[in-house]
């Protein structure tokens, strides 16, 4: 399936972004003035199948008033651990299966896609949910889709390009979190771990930083995503790591008055490309 720009023509002229995972959905709509007109998140509580997630998407599109009307651009963002990062000089479109097979079980009928991060010479190779892609294509015509790590890495590398230190980012999602490590503007590591408890989270965080020989007294940990200062994940990390903060978007989003206020780091992936 080819990634293309949505060509729907409608007087409402809105952009719809949907972040899809097997544990939850996030929706965001933006008007022609680049103002956020709605942003919502639904947690499923359990991990669903791609078929069940598609049913959730259909129901939400049918019943959510904020998602009624036409959109002149639609973007689907896939948030899963079915991905790997490849340096562009080593990338070949003929070897997509080879890149993934070392950390992901690839089935014979799996469709493998890739996103190019041209400014950073990086390629994200991943497996999108084909049934969801087919639904959007059949329902709306052409649209774009990306992996969440593509947006996350691109945004963070842009923010860190003039930073002389090392930063560890933890992007918290439902039942998983992404670790991005950037040293002096260069990507050192990108990985995703599933967790059930705060102890699982702490283990993977400390194990990763230990393997990179990072001193918890020195490196900076920045939280993104679904987390607050009162979170048990923040508290347990603060017990072992000295420098902790919350991230922010490179550009502050414009929000209409009806949208419930939120912290800048909460919807980082969903909003970082607006």
N, C-alpha and C positions, 0 to 999 in steps of 0.2 A: 504494500500500500504506500502511495506517495504522499508525503506531507505537503499540503497546499494551503493557500490562504482562503479563508471563507469568502464566498462571493455573494452571499445573500444580500439583497437590497431591501431596506425597510426604513420607513421614516423615523422609527425610534432610534436607529443607529447606535446600538449598544454593543458592548463587548462582554462575552460570558466566558469566565474561566472556571473550570471544574478540576479539583484535585481529587484523584481517585486512589483509594487503597482498599484492601480487603477488610479493614477494620473501621473505616469511616469515609465520609465525603465532606468536601468543602466547596462552597459556591461563592463566586464573587461576580458582581456586575458593575460595569463602568460606563458612564455616559460619554457623549462626544466631547465634553469639557475635561475629560480624564478624571472625573470625580467618581468616587466609589458610591454607588447607590444602594448596594446591599452586600453583606458578607455574612455567611452562615457556615456552621460546622455541625455535623451529625456524627456521633460516635455509635457504632453498632453494639458494642459490648462484647461481641464475639467475632472471630474471624469468619467471614463468609466466603463463598465461592465466587468466581467471576460472574457466573450466571445469576446468583442472588444479588450481587452488587448491581448488575444491570437492571434488575427489577427495582431496586431502590432508586436508581437514577431515573427510570421511567416514571415511577410514582411521584418523585419530587418535581420533575418537570411538568407533570400533569396537575399537581396540586399546590405548588408554591407560587403565589401571586407575583413575587419578585422576578420569577423566571418566565413570565408570560410575555408574549409579543415577540417581535423579530429581533435577531441579532445580526450585525454585519460582520462579526468576527467571533469565532468560537475556538477556545483552546482547551484541550484535555491534558492534564498533568498526571502522569502515572507515578505513584509513590509505592515502590516495592523494593525488595532486595535482589531482584532478578537483573542485576546489572554489573558492569565492570568498567573501569576507566582505562583507556588505552592512549599512550602518547601518539600523537598524529604521525610522526615519522615512521612508526612501526605499524600503522594501521593499513589494513587491506580489506576492502569490502567482501572479498572472497573467503575471509577467515573469521566471519562473525561467530560461527559456532565454536571455533577453536578458542576464542577469547573467553567465552562464557562457560565452557565445559569444566573448568577447573574449580569454580565456586558455585555453579548453578546446575541443577539437573535439567538438561535441555531435551525435550521430547521431539520426536521426529516431525511432528506437524506444527511445532512452535514457529511463529513468525518472529524474526529478530530484526529490530530496528536500530538506528544509531543517530545520535545528535553530534554535530561538530561544533566545538567551541573554538572558532577560528582565532580569536585574539590570543588564546592561551595554548594553542597547539595540542588540544586534548579532544578525544572522541569518547562519548558515552555509548556503550553497546548494551542493549537491554531488550527485554521481552515485554511488549505491551499486551494488554488484554484485547485479543482480536475481536471477540464478540462485542465489546464496547465500542471499538473503532468502527465496526461494521454498522452498529446502530446509529452512531452519529453521522456516518456517511450517508446511510439510507434516509435518515430523518432530515438532516440539514444541508446535505451536499458536502462540499469540500470544507475542511477544517484543518487546524494544526494540532499536533500532539508532541509532547516532549516528556522526558523523564525528569522527575523532581531534582535529581542530583545534578542535572545539566544546569538548571536555573540556580540551584544553591551554590554550586562551585563557581559558576560564572560571576555571580553577584559578590561572593566573598573574595575571590581573587581580585576583582575590581576594587573593592574596599581596601584590600591589604597591599596593594601594589607599591605603596611608599612606606610600608611598615618595616622596621629593621629588626623586629623581634619575632618570636614564635607564638602562634595563637592556636588553641584547640577549640573548635566549635562543636557543640552538642545540640543538634536539631531534634527536639522531642516530638514524636508522633504517637499515635495510638498503638501501643504494644511494641513499638520499635523506636530506635533513635539512630540518627546519622552522626558519625564522627568525621569531621573535616579538620585536617591539620595543615596549616600554612606557615612556612618559614621564610621570612624576608620576601614575601610576595610570590613564593613558589609552592605549588601543591605537593605536599609530602605524602598524604594518605587520605583516602575517602573510603568509608566502609559503613555498613548498616548492621546493627545488632538487634535481635528480638529480646524482649525482657518480659518478665512477669512481676518482679518485685524490684524495690529500690536497690536491694543488694545485688541483683543481676546487673542492673545499670552500673552500679559502682564497680563491680568486678570487671566488666568489659572496658569501662573508661580507664581504670587504673592499669589494667593489663596492656591496653593499647599504648598508653603513654610510657609505661615501663619498657615495652619493646622498642620504643623510639628513644629510650634513655633520656626522657624528659624529667626534670626535677619538679615535683608538685609545689615546691616553695617558690619556683621561678616562672613557670609558664602561665599564660593567661587563659582561663576557661571562660568561654562566652556561650551562654544559653540562647537558643532560638526555639520557636515553635510553641507547643502547648505546655507551658510551664509558668509558674509564678514564684515570687519570693517566698511564699508560704508553703511551697511544694516540698514533699518529703524527698524528692530527688535533689532539689536545691540544697536542702539542709544536710543530707548525707554527703554530698560532694563538698560542701563548705567545711565539713569536719576534716577533710584530708587535703584539700587544695586551697592555697592561700588567696590567689587572685581570681575572683569570680565576678562576672558582670552579665548583663543582658545586652543582646545585640540590637541593632536598629537598621532600618532601611536607609539606603544611600540617599534616597529622596523621600521626604515626608509626604505621605499620601494625602490627597484632598478628599474630604469626606463630607457628604451632605448631612444636614442636621438630623435626619431621621435615623441614621445609622448609629447603633450603640457603640460608644467609644471602646477602644481596645488598645492594648499595649503594642508598641511598634514591632516587637519581636514575635508576637503571637502568630501572625499569618505571613511569615517572612517569604516563603517560597511563592505563595499565591500572589503576593503583592509586589515582589521585587522587580518585576519586569514592566510595571506600569509607570 
